[in-house]
Amino acid sequence: MTLGWKLVIDSTNAPALADFWAAALGYEVEDPGALIEQLLAAGHVGEEAIAEHRGRRTFRGYAAVRHPEDPFDATSGVGRGRRLLFQEVPEGKTGKNRLHIDVHSEPGASGGRDELVARLEGLGATRIREVNQGPAGHWWIMQDPEGNEFCVS
């Protein structure tokens, strides 16, 4: 039996980091608005658990992105496929990631990697180091706006 999963990323500003990764990957930011309204109406959560970001009600300290072609629950907005969840934590990043995302440019696109790196920089990412292993691969190590490392090949 296969298991469902999501990648959870600690953050200091979950909605802003979700916006970055949605733009970087072409994903959609999940909209939990309908679920929030149901939980508020039933008294299961209070207004203190809710925030607003870009005109949408969200759960304070959380945001998620999902692949636009994957199924999702219409009531909660939660994706049932490729998904990243960002959760706010009080401490900042202190060391190297032990897990990271590899972002791939369009296969066969001329200048694809360089164009992708430039686009990601425009969204707020930072180049750290170029790695050229010849036939074994050529990629950039980058950081998202909160310093989480990822690779672009």
TORTINU-353802 format. One record per atom (N, C-alpha, C): atom name; x, y, z. Coordinates in nm, 2 decimals. Atoms other than C-alpha are relative to their C-alpha. Example, Ala and Ser with C-alpha at 12.3 -4.5 7.8 and 13.67 -1.06 7.14 Angstrom:
atom=N	xx=0.09	yy=-0.12	zz=0.00
atom=CA	xx=1.23	yy=-0.45	zz=0.78
atom=C	xx=0.09	yy=0.12	zz=0.00
atom=N	xx=-0.09	yy=-0.11	zz=0.00
atom=CA	xx=1.37	yy=-0.11	zz=0.71
atom=C	xx=-0.08	yy=0.11	zz=0.08
This chain:
atom=N	xx=0.08	yy=-0.12	zz=0.00
atom=CA	xx=0.00	yy=0.00	zz=0.00
atom=C	xx=0.09	yy=0.12	zz=0.00
atom=N	xx=-0.08	yy=-0.12	zz=0.00
atom=CA	xx=0.14	yy=0.34	zz=-0.09
atom=C	xx=-0.07	yy=0.10	zz=0.10
atom=N	xx=0.05	yy=-0.10	zz=-0.09
atom=CA	xx=0.10	yy=0.63	zz=0.15
atom=C	xx=0.00	yy=0.14	zz=-0.06
atom=N	xx=0.00	yy=-0.14	zz=0.04
atom=CA	xx=0.01	yy=0.99	zz=0.09
atom=C	xx=0.10	yy=0.08	zz=0.09
atom=N	xx=-0.09	yy=-0.08	zz=-0.07
atom=CA	xx=0.25	yy=1.26	zz=0.20
atom=C	xx=0.00	yy=0.14	zz=-0.05
atom=N	xx=-0.03	yy=-0.14	zz=0.04
atom=CA	xx=0.34	yy=1.63	zz=0.19
atom=C	xx=0.13	yy=0.04	zz=0.05
atom=N	xx=-0.12	yy=-0.05	zz=-0.06
atom=CA	xx=0.66	yy=1.81	zz=0.24
atom=C	xx=-0.03	yy=0.12	zz=0.08
atom=N	xx=0.03	yy=-0.11	zz=-0.09
atom=CA	xx=0.64	yy=2.04	zz=0.54
atom=C	xx=0.13	yy=0.08	zz=0.02
atom=N	xx=-0.12	yy=-0.09	zz=-0.01
atom=CA	xx=0.88	yy=2.34	zz=0.55
atom=C	xx=-0.02	yy=0.10	zz=0.11
atom=N	xx=0.01	yy=-0.10	zz=-0.10
atom=CA	xx=0.94	yy=2.54	zz=0.86
atom=C	xx=0.03	yy=0.14	zz=-0.06
atom=N	xx=0.00	yy=-0.14	zz=0.06
atom=CA	xx=0.91	yy=2.92	zz=0.80
atom=C	xx=-0.01	yy=0.10	zz=0.11
atom=N	xx=0.03	yy=-0.12	zz=-0.08
atom=CA	xx=0.91	yy=3.26	zz=0.96
atom=C	xx=-0.12	yy=0.08	zz=-0.05
atom=N	xx=0.12	yy=-0.06	zz=0.06
atom=CA	xx=0.64	yy=3.38	zz=0.72
atom=C	xx=-0.06	yy=-0.09	zz=-0.10
atom=N	xx=0.05	yy=0.11	zz=0.09
atom=CA	xx=0.44	yy=3.09	zz=0.58
atom=C	xx=-0.07	yy=0.05	zz=-0.12
atom=N	xx=0.07	yy=-0.04	zz=0.13
atom=CA	xx=0.21	yy=3.29	zz=0.34
atom=C	xx=0.10	yy=0.06	zz=-0.10
atom=N	xx=-0.10	yy=-0.06	zz=0.10
atom=CA	xx=0.51	yy=3.48	zz=0.18
atom=C	xx=0.08	yy=-0.11	zz=-0.06
atom=N	xx=-0.08	yy=0.11	zz=0.06
atom=CA	xx=0.71	yy=3.16	zz=0.14
atom=C	xx=-0.08	yy=-0.09	zz=-0.09
atom=N	xx=0.09	yy=0.07	zz=0.09
atom=CA	xx=0.41	yy=2.98	zz=-0.01
atom=C	xx=-0.02	yy=0.08	zz=-0.13
atom=N	xx=0.01	yy=-0.08	zz=0.13
atom=CA	xx=0.37	yy=3.27	zz=-0.26
atom=C	xx=0.12	yy=-0.02	zz=-0.08
atom=N	xx=-0.13	yy=0.02	zz=0.08
atom=CA	xx=0.74	yy=3.23	zz=-0.36
atom=C	xx=0.00	yy=-0.14	zz=-0.07
atom=N	xx=0.00	yy=0.14	zz=0.06
atom=CA	xx=0.71	yy=2.85	zz=-0.41
atom=C	xx=-0.11	yy=-0.02	zz=-0.10
atom=N	xx=0.11	yy=0.02	zz=0.10
atom=CA	xx=0.38	yy=2.87	zz=-0.59
atom=C	xx=0.05	yy=0.07	zz=-0.13
atom=N	xx=-0.05	yy=-0.07	zz=0.12
atom=CA	xx=0.53	yy=3.12	zz=-0.84
atom=C	xx=0.12	yy=-0.08	zz=-0.06
atom=N	xx=-0.12	yy=0.07	zz=0.05
atom=CA	xx=0.86	yy=2.92	zz=-0.86
atom=C	xx=-0.04	yy=-0.13	zz=-0.07
atom=N	xx=0.03	yy=0.13	zz=0.06
atom=CA	xx=0.69	yy=2.59	zz=-0.94
atom=C	xx=-0.12	yy=0.00	zz=-0.09
atom=N	xx=0.13	yy=-0.01	zz=0.07
atom=CA	xx=0.37	yy=2.71	zz=-1.11
atom=C	xx=-0.11	yy=-0.07	zz=0.07
atom=N	xx=0.10	yy=0.06	zz=-0.09
atom=CA	xx=0.17	yy=2.57	zz=-0.82
atom=C	xx=-0.11	yy=0.10	zz=0.04
atom=N	xx=0.11	yy=-0.09	zz=-0.05
atom=CA	xx=-0.15	yy=2.72	zz=-0.67
atom=C	xx=0.01	yy=0.00	zz=0.15
atom=N	xx=0.01	yy=-0.02	zz=-0.14
atom=CA	xx=-0.17	yy=2.86	zz=-0.32
atom=C	xx=-0.14	yy=-0.05	zz=0.04
atom=N	xx=0.13	yy=0.06	zz=-0.04
atom=CA	xx=-0.44	yy=2.66	zz=-0.14
atom=C	xx=-0.08	yy=0.11	zz=0.07
atom=N	xx=0.09	yy=-0.10	zz=-0.06
atom=CA	xx=-0.75	yy=2.86	zz=-0.03
atom=C	xx=-0.09	yy=-0.08	zz=0.10
atom=N	xx=0.08	yy=0.07	zz=-0.10
atom=CA	xx=-0.89	yy=2.72	zz=0.30
atom=C	xx=-0.12	yy=0.08	zz=0.05
atom=N	xx=0.10	yy=-0.09	zz=-0.05
atom=CA	xx=-1.15	yy=3.00	zz=0.32
atom=C	xx=-0.13	yy=-0.07	zz=0.03
atom=N	xx=0.13	yy=0.07	zz=-0.03
atom=CA	xx=-1.46	yy=2.77	zz=0.30
atom=C	xx=0.01	yy=-0.08	zz=0.13
atom=N	xx=-0.02	yy=0.08	zz=-0.13
atom=CA	xx=-1.32	yy=2.54	zz=0.58
atom=C	xx=0.01	yy=0.10	zz=0.12
atom=N	xx=-0.01	yy=-0.10	zz=-0.11
atom=CA	xx=-1.23	yy=2.85	zz=0.79
atom=C	xx=-0.14	yy=0.05	zz=0.04
atom=N	xx=0.14	yy=-0.05	zz=-0.03
atom=CA	xx=-1.59	yy=2.98	zz=0.76
atom=C	xx=-0.08	yy=-0.11	zz=0.07
atom=N	xx=0.07	yy=0.11	zz=-0.07
atom=CA	xx=-1.73	yy=2.64	zz=0.86
atom=C	xx=0.04	yy=-0.02	zz=0.14
atom=N	xx=-0.05	yy=0.02	zz=-0.13
atom=CA	xx=-1.50	yy=2.61	zz=1.16
atom=C	xx=-0.04	yy=0.12	zz=0.09
atom=N	xx=0.04	yy=-0.11	zz=-0.08
atom=CA	xx=-1.57	yy=2.96	zz=1.28
atom=C	xx=-0.15	yy=0.00	zz=0.03
atom=N	xx=0.14	yy=0.00	zz=-0.02
atom=CA	xx=-1.95	yy=2.92	zz=1.24
atom=C	xx=-0.03	yy=-0.11	zz=0.11
atom=N	xx=0.03	yy=0.11	zz=-0.09
atom=CA	xx=-1.94	yy=2.59	zz=1.44
atom=C	xx=0.07	yy=0.03	zz=0.14
atom=N	xx=-0.07	yy=-0.03	zz=-0.12
atom=CA	xx=-1.72	yy=2.75	zz=1.71
atom=C	xx=0.12	yy=-0.08	zz=0.03
atom=N	xx=-0.12	yy=0.09	zz=-0.01
atom=CA	xx=-1.43	yy=2.51	zz=1.65
atom=C	xx=0.13	yy=0.08	zz=0.01
atom=N	xx=-0.12	yy=-0.09	zz=0.00
atom=CA	xx=-1.18	yy=2.79	zz=1.60
atom=C	xx=-0.05	yy=0.14	zz=0.03
atom=N	xx=0.03	yy=-0.14	zz=-0.02
atom=CA	xx=-1.17	yy=3.15	zz=1.71
atom=C	xx=0.07	yy=0.09	zz=-0.10
atom=N	xx=-0.06	yy=-0.09	zz=0.09
atom=CA	xx=-1.08	yy=3.46	zz=1.52
atom=C	xx=0.16	yy=0.01	zz=0.02
atom=N	xx=-0.15	yy=-0.01	zz=-0.02
atom=CA	xx=-0.73	yy=3.45	zz=1.68
atom=C	xx=0.08	yy=-0.10	zz=-0.08
atom=N	xx=-0.07	yy=0.11	zz=0.08
atom=CA	xx=-0.65	yy=3.14	zz=1.47
atom=C	xx=0.00	yy=0.04	zz=-0.15
atom=N	xx=0.01	yy=-0.04	zz=0.14
atom=CA	xx=-0.72	yy=3.33	zz=1.15
atom=C	xx=0.08	yy=0.12	zz=-0.03
atom=N	xx=-0.07	yy=-0.12	zz=0.05
atom=CA	xx=-0.52	yy=3.57	zz=0.95
atom=C	xx=-0.05	yy=0.03	zz=-0.14
atom=N	xx=0.04	yy=-0.03	zz=0.14
atom=CA	xx=-0.56	yy=3.74	zz=0.61
atom=C	xx=0.13	yy=0.02	zz=-0.08
atom=N	xx=-0.12	yy=-0.02	zz=0.09
atom=CA	xx=-0.31	yy=3.73	zz=0.32
atom=C	xx=-0.05	yy=0.02	zz=-0.14
atom=N	xx=0.04	yy=-0.03	zz=0.14
atom=CA	xx=-0.37	yy=3.89	zz=-0.02
atom=C	xx=-0.15	yy=-0.02	zz=-0.02
atom=N	xx=0.14	yy=0.00	zz=0.01
atom=CA	xx=-0.74	yy=3.92	zz=0.05
atom=C	xx=-0.07	yy=-0.13	zz=0.03
atom=N	xx=0.05	yy=0.13	zz=-0.03
atom=CA	xx=-0.79	yy=3.56	zz=0.16
atom=C	xx=0.01	yy=-0.02	zz=0.15
atom=N	xx=-0.01	yy=0.05	zz=-0.14
atom=CA	xx=-0.86	yy=3.42	zz=0.51
atom=C	xx=0.08	yy=-0.12	zz=0.00
atom=N	xx=-0.08	yy=0.12	zz=-0.01
atom=CA	xx=-0.60	yy=3.17	zz=0.61
atom=C	xx=0.02	yy=-0.03	zz=0.15
atom=N	xx=-0.03	yy=0.04	zz=-0.14
atom=CA	xx=-0.50	yy=2.98	zz=0.92
atom=C	xx=0.13	yy=0.07	zz=0.04
atom=N	xx=-0.12	yy=-0.08	zz=-0.05
atom=CA	xx=-0.25	yy=3.19	zz=1.12
atom=C	xx=0.12	yy=-0.10	zz=0.01
atom=N	xx=-0.12	yy=0.08	zz=-0.02
atom=CA	xx=0.10	yy=3.05	zz=1.08
atom=C	xx=0.01	yy=-0.12	zz=-0.10
atom=N	xx=0.00	yy=0.11	zz=0.10
atom=CA	xx=0.02	yy=2.81	zz=0.79
atom=C	xx=-0.04	yy=0.04	zz=-0.14
atom=N	xx=0.04	yy=-0.02	zz=0.14
atom=CA	xx=0.00	yy=2.81	zz=0.41
atom=C	xx=0.05	yy=-0.12	zz=-0.08
atom=N	xx=-0.04	yy=0.11	zz=0.08
atom=CA	xx=0.02	yy=2.55	zz=0.15
atom=C	xx=-0.01	yy=0.03	zz=-0.15
atom=N	xx=0.01	yy=-0.01	zz=0.15
atom=CA	xx=0.07	yy=2.51	zz=-0.23
atom=C	xx=-0.02	yy=-0.14	zz=-0.05
atom=N	xx=0.02	yy=0.13	zz=0.06
atom=CA	xx=-0.04	yy=2.23	zz=-0.46
atom=C	xx=0.01	yy=0.01	zz=-0.15
atom=N	xx=-0.01	yy=0.01	zz=0.15
atom=CA	xx=0.01	yy=2.12	zz=-0.82
atom=C	xx=-0.14	yy=0.03	zz=-0.05
atom=N	xx=0.14	yy=-0.04	zz=0.05
atom=CA	xx=-0.28	yy=2.27	zz=-1.02
atom=C	xx=-0.08	yy=-0.11	zz=-0.07
atom=N	xx=0.07	yy=0.11	zz=0.07
atom=CA	xx=-0.36	yy=1.94	zz=-1.20
atom=C	xx=-0.04	yy=-0.11	zz=0.10
atom=N	xx=0.03	yy=0.11	zz=-0.09
atom=CA	xx=-0.38	yy=1.73	zz=-0.88
atom=C	xx=-0.14	yy=0.02	zz=0.07
atom=N	xx=0.13	yy=-0.01	zz=-0.07
atom=CA	xx=-0.71	yy=1.66	zz=-0.70
atom=C	xx=0.01	yy=0.07	zz=0.13
atom=N	xx=0.00	yy=-0.07	zz=-0.13
atom=CA	xx=-0.81	yy=1.86	zz=-0.40
atom=C	xx=-0.14	yy=-0.01	zz=0.06
atom=N	xx=0.13	yy=0.00	zz=-0.07
atom=CA	xx=-1.09	yy=1.87	zz=-0.14
atom=C	xx=-0.06	yy=0.14	zz=-0.02
atom=N	xx=0.06	yy=-0.13	zz=0.03
atom=CA	xx=-1.33	yy=2.15	zz=-0.25
atom=C	xx=-0.04	yy=0.07	zz=0.13
atom=N	xx=0.04	yy=-0.06	zz=-0.12
atom=CA	xx=-1.44	yy=2.21	zz=0.11
atom=C	xx=0.12	yy=0.06	zz=0.08
atom=N	xx=-0.11	yy=-0.05	zz=-0.08
atom=CA	xx=-1.10	yy=2.25	zz=0.27
atom=C	xx=0.11	yy=0.07	zz=-0.08
atom=N	xx=-0.10	yy=-0.06	zz=0.09
atom=CA	xx=-0.89	yy=2.35	zz=-0.03
atom=C	xx=0.13	yy=-0.08	zz=0.00
atom=N	xx=-0.12	yy=0.08	zz=-0.01
atom=CA	xx=-0.64	yy=2.08	zz=0.07
atom=C	xx=0.03	yy=-0.09	zz=-0.11
atom=N	xx=-0.04	yy=0.09	zz=0.11
atom=CA	xx=-0.45	yy=1.91	zz=-0.21
atom=C	xx=0.01	yy=-0.14	zz=0.04
atom=N	xx=-0.01	yy=0.14	zz=-0.03
atom=CA	xx=-0.45	yy=1.54	zz=-0.24
atom=C	xx=0.11	yy=-0.06	zz=-0.09
atom=N	xx=-0.11	yy=0.04	zz=0.08
atom=CA	xx=-0.13	yy=1.52	zz=-0.45
atom=C	xx=0.13	yy=0.07	zz=0.04
atom=N	xx=-0.12	yy=-0.07	zz=-0.02
atom=CA	xx=0.19	yy=1.71	zz=-0.49
atom=C	xx=-0.02	yy=0.13	zz=0.08
atom=N	xx=0.03	yy=-0.10	zz=-0.09
atom=CA	xx=0.19	yy=1.95	zz=-0.20
atom=C	xx=0.11	yy=0.04	zz=0.09
atom=N	xx=-0.09	yy=-0.05	zz=-0.10
atom=CA	xx=0.41	yy=2.17	zz=0.01
atom=C	xx=-0.08	yy=0.08	zz=0.11
atom=N	xx=0.06	yy=-0.07	zz=-0.11
atom=CA	xx=0.30	yy=2.29	zz=0.35
atom=C	xx=0.10	yy=0.08	zz=0.08
atom=N	xx=-0.09	yy=-0.09	zz=-0.07
atom=CA	xx=0.46	yy=2.59	zz=0.52
atom=C	xx=-0.06	yy=0.03	zz=0.14
atom=N	xx=0.05	yy=-0.02	zz=-0.14
atom=CA	xx=0.44	yy=2.62	zz=0.90
atom=C	xx=0.10	yy=0.10	zz=0.07
atom=N	xx=-0.09	yy=-0.09	zz=-0.07
atom=CA	xx=0.57	yy=2.91	zz=1.11
atom=C	xx=0.05	yy=-0.06	zz=0.13
atom=N	xx=-0.06	yy=0.04	zz=-0.12
atom=CA	xx=0.81	yy=2.83	zz=1.38
atom=C	xx=0.08	yy=0.12	zz=0.06
atom=N	xx=-0.06	yy=-0.12	zz=-0.06
atom=CA	xx=0.97	yy=3.07	zz=1.63
atom=C	xx=0.15	yy=0.02	zz=-0.03
atom=N	xx=-0.14	yy=-0.01	zz=0.02
atom=CA	xx=1.33	yy=2.99	zz=1.55
atom=C	xx=0.03	yy=0.01	zz=-0.15
atom=N	xx=-0.04	yy=-0.01	zz=0.14
atom=CA	xx=1.51	yy=3.08	zz=1.23
atom=C	xx=0.08	yy=-0.12	zz=-0.04
atom=N	xx=-0.08	yy=0.11	zz=0.06
atom=CA	xx=1.71	yy=2.85	zz=1.00
atom=C	xx=0.14	yy=0.01	zz=0.06
atom=N	xx=-0.13	yy=-0.01	zz=-0.06
atom=CA	xx=2.04	yy=2.76	zz=1.16
atom=C	xx=0.11	yy=-0.08	zz=-0.07
atom=N	xx=-0.10	yy=0.09	zz=0.07
atom=CA	xx=2.21	yy=2.50	zz=0.94
atom=C	xx=-0.04	yy=-0.04	zz=-0.14
atom=N	xx=0.02	yy=0.05	zz=0.14
atom=CA	xx=2.23	yy=2.33	zz=0.61
atom=C	xx=-0.13	yy=-0.10	zz=0.00
atom=N	xx=0.12	yy=0.09	zz=0.02
atom=CA	xx=1.91	yy=2.15	zz=0.49
atom=C	xx=0.05	yy=-0.14	zz=-0.01
atom=N	xx=-0.03	yy=0.14	zz=0.02
atom=CA	xx=1.92	yy=1.77	zz=0.51
atom=C	xx=-0.09	yy=-0.05	zz=-0.11
atom=N	xx=0.09	yy=0.03	zz=0.11
atom=CA	xx=1.64	yy=1.76	zz=0.25
atom=C	xx=-0.02	yy=0.12	zz=-0.08
atom=N	xx=0.03	yy=-0.12	zz=0.08
atom=CA	xx=1.59	yy=1.99	zz=-0.04
atom=C	xx=-0.07	yy=-0.04	zz=-0.13
atom=N	xx=0.08	yy=0.02	zz=0.13
atom=CA	xx=1.39	yy=2.04	zz=-0.36
atom=C	xx=0.10	yy=0.02	zz=-0.12
atom=N	xx=-0.07	yy=-0.02	zz=0.13
atom=CA	xx=1.55	yy=2.00	zz=-0.71
atom=C	xx=-0.11	yy=0.05	zz=-0.09
atom=N	xx=0.09	yy=-0.06	zz=0.09
atom=CA	xx=1.38	yy=2.23	zz=-0.96
atom=C	xx=0.06	yy=-0.02	zz=-0.14
atom=N	xx=-0.06	yy=0.03	zz=0.13
atom=CA	xx=1.43	yy=2.12	zz=-1.33
atom=C	xx=-0.06	yy=0.10	zz=-0.10
atom=N	xx=0.05	yy=-0.09	zz=0.11
atom=CA	xx=1.41	yy=2.35	zz=-1.63
atom=C	xx=-0.06	yy=-0.09	zz=-0.10
atom=N	xx=0.06	yy=0.07	zz=0.11
atom=CA	xx=1.22	yy=2.25	zz=-1.94
atom=C	xx=0.10	yy=-0.09	zz=-0.07
atom=N	xx=-0.09	yy=0.09	zz=0.07
atom=CA	xx=1.38	yy=1.95	zz=-2.10
atom=C	xx=0.03	yy=0.05	zz=-0.14
atom=N	xx=-0.04	yy=-0.04	zz=0.14
atom=CA	xx=1.57	yy=2.04	zz=-2.42
atom=C	xx=-0.01	yy=0.15	zz=-0.03
atom=N	xx=0.01	yy=-0.14	zz=0.03
atom=CA	xx=1.51	yy=2.41	zz=-2.38
atom=C	xx=0.14	yy=0.07	zz=0.00
atom=N	xx=-0.12	yy=-0.07	zz=0.02
atom=CA	xx=1.80	yy=2.62	zz=-2.50
atom=C	xx=0.01	yy=0.11	zz=0.11
atom=N	xx=-0.01	yy=-0.10	zz=-0.11
atom=CA	xx=1.93	yy=2.82	zz=-2.20
atom=C	xx=-0.10	yy=-0.01	zz=0.11
atom=N	xx=0.10	yy=0.02	zz=-0.10
atom=CA	xx=1.66	yy=2.67	zz=-1.99
atom=C	xx=0.04	yy=0.02	zz=0.15
atom=N	xx=-0.05	yy=-0.01	zz=-0.14
atom=CA	xx=1.86	yy=2.64	zz=-1.67
atom=C	xx=0.03	yy=0.15	zz=0.04
atom=N	xx=-0.04	yy=-0.14	zz=-0.03
atom=CA	xx=2.00	yy=2.99	zz=-1.69
atom=C	xx=-0.12	yy=0.09	zz=0.01
atom=N	xx=0.12	yy=-0.08	zz=0.00
atom=CA	xx=1.66	yy=3.14	zz=-1.77
atom=C	xx=-0.08	yy=-0.03	zz=0.13
atom=N	xx=0.07	yy=0.04	zz=-0.12
atom=CA	xx=1.50	yy=2.95	zz=-1.48
atom=C	xx=0.07	yy=0.06	zz=0.12
atom=N	xx=-0.08	yy=-0.06	zz=-0.11
atom=CA	xx=1.78	yy=3.07	zz=-1.24
atom=C	xx=-0.03	yy=0.15	zz=0.01
atom=N	xx=0.03	yy=-0.15	zz=0.00
atom=CA	xx=1.72	yy=3.43	zz=-1.35
atom=C	xx=-0.14	yy=0.03	zz=0.04
atom=N	xx=0.14	yy=-0.02	zz=-0.04
atom=CA	xx=1.34	yy=3.39	zz=-1.31
atom=C	xx=-0.02	yy=-0.01	zz=0.15
atom=N	xx=0.01	yy=0.02	zz=-0.14
atom=CA	xx=1.38	yy=3.25	zz=-0.96
atom=C	xx=0.07	yy=0.11	zz=0.08
atom=N	xx=-0.06	yy=-0.12	zz=-0.06
atom=CA	xx=1.62	yy=3.54	zz=-0.87
atom=C	xx=-0.10	yy=0.11	zz=0.01
atom=N	xx=0.10	yy=-0.11	zz=0.01
atom=CA	xx=1.35	yy=3.78	zz=-0.98
atom=C	xx=-0.11	yy=-0.02	zz=0.10
atom=N	xx=0.10	yy=0.02	zz=-0.11
atom=CA	xx=1.11	yy=3.61	zz=-0.73
atom=C	xx=0.06	yy=0.01	zz=0.14
atom=N	xx=-0.06	yy=-0.02	zz=-0.13
atom=CA	xx=1.36	yy=3.65	zz=-0.45
atom=C	xx=0.10	yy=-0.10	zz=0.04
atom=N	xx=-0.10	yy=0.10	zz=-0.03
atom=CA	xx=1.59	yy=3.35	zz=-0.46
atom=C	xx=0.14	yy=0.06	zz=-0.02
atom=N	xx=-0.14	yy=-0.04	zz=0.01
atom=CA	xx=1.97	yy=3.38	zz=-0.43
atom=C	xx=0.08	yy=-0.11	zz=-0.05
atom=N	xx=-0.10	yy=0.10	zz=0.05
atom=CA	xx=2.24	yy=3.20	zz=-0.62
atom=C	xx=0.11	yy=-0.02	zz=0.11
atom=N	xx=-0.11	yy=0.03	zz=-0.09
atom=CA	xx=2.49	yy=3.03	zz=-0.39
atom=C	xx=0.12	yy=-0.05	zz=-0.07
atom=N	xx=-0.11	yy=0.06	zz=0.06
atom=CA	xx=2.71	yy=2.81	zz=-0.60
atom=C	xx=-0.04	yy=-0.08	zz=-0.12
atom=N	xx=0.02	yy=0.08	zz=0.12
atom=CA	xx=2.73	yy=2.66	zz=-0.95
atom=C	xx=0.09	yy=-0.12	zz=0.01
atom=N	xx=-0.06	yy=0.13	zz=0.00
atom=CA	xx=2.82	yy=2.29	zz=-0.97
atom=C	xx=0.00	yy=-0.05	zz=-0.14
atom=N	xx=0.00	yy=0.05	zz=0.13
atom=CA	xx=2.94	yy=2.15	zz=-1.30
atom=C	xx=0.08	yy=-0.13	zz=0.01
atom=N	xx=-0.06	yy=0.14	zz=-0.01
atom=CA	xx=3.01	yy=1.77	zz=-1.29
atom=C	xx=0.01	yy=-0.06	zz=-0.14
atom=N	xx=-0.01	yy=0.05	zz=0.14
atom=CA	xx=3.03	yy=1.74	zz=-1.67
atom=C	xx=-0.11	yy=-0.08	zz=-0.03
atom=N	xx=0.11	yy=0.08	zz=0.04
atom=CA	xx=2.83	yy=1.45	zz=-1.80
atom=C	xx=-0.09	yy=-0.05	zz=0.12
atom=N	xx=0.08	yy=0.04	zz=-0.12
atom=CA	xx=2.71	yy=1.37	zz=-1.44
atom=C	xx=-0.10	yy=0.11	zz=0.04
atom=N	xx=0.10	yy=-0.10	zz=-0.03
atom=CA	xx=2.52	yy=1.70	zz=-1.42
atom=C	xx=0.06	yy=0.14	zz=0.02
atom=N	xx=-0.04	yy=-0.14	zz=-0.01
atom=CA	xx=2.53	yy=2.08	zz=-1.41
atom=C	xx=-0.12	yy=0.07	zz=0.07
atom=N	xx=0.11	yy=-0.07	zz=-0.07
atom=CA	xx=2.32	yy=2.28	zz=-1.16
atom=C	xx=0.05	yy=0.11	zz=0.09
atom=N	xx=-0.03	yy=-0.11	zz=-0.10
atom=CA	xx=2.30	yy=2.58	zz=-0.93
atom=C	xx=-0.06	yy=-0.03	zz=0.13
atom=N	xx=0.05	yy=0.00	zz=-0.13
atom=CA	xx=2.26	yy=2.57	zz=-0.56
atom=C	xx=-0.05	yy=0.14	zz=0.03
atom=N	xx=0.06	yy=-0.13	zz=-0.02
atom=CA	xx=2.02	yy=2.84	zz=-0.46
atom=C	xx=-0.07	yy=0.00	zz=0.14
atom=N	xx=0.08	yy=-0.01	zz=-0.12
atom=CA	xx=1.83	yy=2.97	zz=-0.15
atom=C	xx=-0.13	yy=0.07	zz=-0.03
atom=N	xx=0.12	yy=-0.07	zz=0.01
atom=CA	xx=1.47	yy=3.07	zz=-0.13
atom=C	xx=0.01	yy=0.12	zz=0.09
atom=N	xx=-0.01	yy=-0.12	zz=-0.08
atom=CA	xx=1.38	yy=3.40	zz=0.05
atom=C	xx=0.03	yy=-0.02	zz=0.15
atom=N	xx=-0.02	yy=0.02	zz=-0.14
atom=CA	xx=1.41	yy=3.24	zz=0.39
atom=C	xx=0.13	yy=-0.08	zz=0.02
atom=N	xx=-0.13	yy=0.07	zz=-0.01
atom=CA	xx=1.75	yy=3.07	zz=0.32
atom=C	xx=0.00	yy=-0.15	zz=-0.02
atom=N	xx=0.01	yy=0.14	zz=0.03
atom=CA	xx=1.63	yy=2.72	zz=0.24
atom=C	xx=0.07	yy=-0.03	zz=-0.13
atom=N	xx=-0.07	yy=0.03	zz=0.12
atom=CA	xx=1.86	yy=2.56	zz=-0.01
atom=C	xx=-0.08	yy=-0.09	zz=-0.09
atom=N	xx=0.06	yy=0.08	zz=0.10
atom=CA	xx=1.74	yy=2.41	zz=-0.33
atom=C	xx=0.09	yy=0.00	zz=-0.12
atom=N	xx=-0.09	yy=0.01	zz=0.11
atom=CA	xx=1.90	yy=2.31	zz=-0.66
atom=C	xx=-0.08	yy=0.03	zz=-0.13
atom=N	xx=0.06	yy=-0.03	zz=0.13
atom=CA	xx=1.82	yy=2.42	zz=-1.02
atom=C	xx=0.09	yy=-0.07	zz=-0.10
atom=N	xx=-0.08	yy=0.07	zz=0.11
atom=CA	xx=1.93	yy=2.19	zz=-1.31
atom=C	xx=-0.08	yy=0.01	zz=-0.13
